[in-house]
């Protein structure tokens, strides 16, 4: 991927699109950051489904699954995404 600089606030305002299905996954809720290497490890998106006991679940997409960052969207390969409990 190209080495461009983006502000975190700008990334959070971009919609995430899965390139496999063309579906809209939502907007970035949070980031996982490697503080030793100063790198983003993955992005976290809120799930569309609410659970029975209102647990906050997130969809985690590794940074290497991001294929393209455009002007207003981020294209990701969402073929194998992880849902994690917070």
C-alpha positions as CSV (number, residue, x, y, z in Angstrom):
1,X,0.0,0.0,0.0
2,X,1.1,3.5,-0.7
3,X,2.8,5.4,2.1
4,X,0.5,8.3,2.7
5,X,-0.1,10.3,5.9
6,X,-3.7,10.6,7.3
7,X,-4.9,12.2,10.5
8,X,-6.7,9.7,12.8
9,X,-9.7,11.9,12.9
10,X,-9.9,11.9,9.1
11,X,-9.7,8.1,9.0
12,X,-12.6,7.8,11.6
13,X,-14.8,9.8,9.3
14,X,-14.3,7.5,6.3
15,X,-16.7,4.7,5.6
16,X,-15.4,1.1,5.5
17,X,-16.3,-1.0,2.4
18,X,-15.7,-4.7,2.0
19,X,-14.2,-5.3,-1.5
20,X,-15.5,-8.9,-1.6
21,X,-19.2,-8.2,-1.1
22,X,-19.4,-4.4,-1.7
23,X,-21.2,-4.0,1.6
24,X,-20.8,-1.1,3.9
25,X,-19.2,-2.2,7.2
26,X,-19.5,1.2,9.1
27,X,-17.1,3.6,10.5
28,X,-14.0,3.1,12.6
29,X,-14.7,3.0,16.3
30,X,-11.2,2.5,17.6
31,X,-7.7,1.4,16.7
32,X,-5.3,-1.2,18.1
33,X,-1.8,0.4,18.2
34,X,1.6,-1.1,18.7
35,X,3.2,1.5,21.0
36,X,6.7,0.0,20.5
37,X,6.8,0.3,16.7
38,X,4.3,3.3,16.5
39,X,2.1,1.4,14.1
40,X,-1.6,0.7,13.8
41,X,-2.2,-3.1,14.1
42,X,-5.9,-3.2,13.4
43,X,-9.1,-1.1,13.2
44,X,-12.2,-1.9,15.3
45,X,-15.7,-1.4,13.9
46,X,-18.9,-1.6,15.9
47,X,-21.1,-4.7,15.1
48,X,-24.5,-4.1,13.6
49,X,-26.1,-6.7,15.8
50,X,-26.8,-6.1,19.5
51,X,-26.3,-9.1,21.7
52,X,-28.8,-10.4,24.3
53,X,-26.9,-9.0,27.3
54,X,-25.8,-5.8,25.5
55,X,-22.1,-6.7,25.4
56,X,-20.1,-4.4,23.3
57,X,-18.8,-6.4,20.4
58,X,-16.4,-5.2,17.8
59,X,-15.3,-6.3,14.4
60,X,-11.5,-6.3,14.2
61,X,-9.9,-5.9,10.8
62,X,-6.1,-6.2,10.6
63,X,-4.3,-3.3,9.1
64,X,-2.8,-5.5,6.4
65,X,-6.4,-6.2,5.1
66,X,-6.8,-2.6,4.2
67,X,-6.4,-2.5,0.4
68,X,-6.9,1.2,-0.4
69,X,-7.6,4.4,1.4
70,X,-9.5,6.9,-0.8
71,X,-10.8,10.4,-0.3
72,X,-13.9,9.3,1.6
73,X,-13.8,5.5,1.9
74,X,-11.5,2.8,3.0
75,X,-11.6,-0.5,1.1
76,X,-10.8,-3.6,3.1
77,X,-10.6,-7.4,2.4
78,X,-13.2,-8.5,4.9
79,X,-13.2,-12.2,4.0
80,X,-12.1,-13.3,7.5
81,X,-12.9,-10.7,10.2
82,X,-12.8,-11.3,13.9
83,X,-15.5,-10.4,16.3
84,X,-14.1,-9.6,19.8
85,X,-15.7,-8.9,23.1
86,X,-14.7,-5.7,24.9
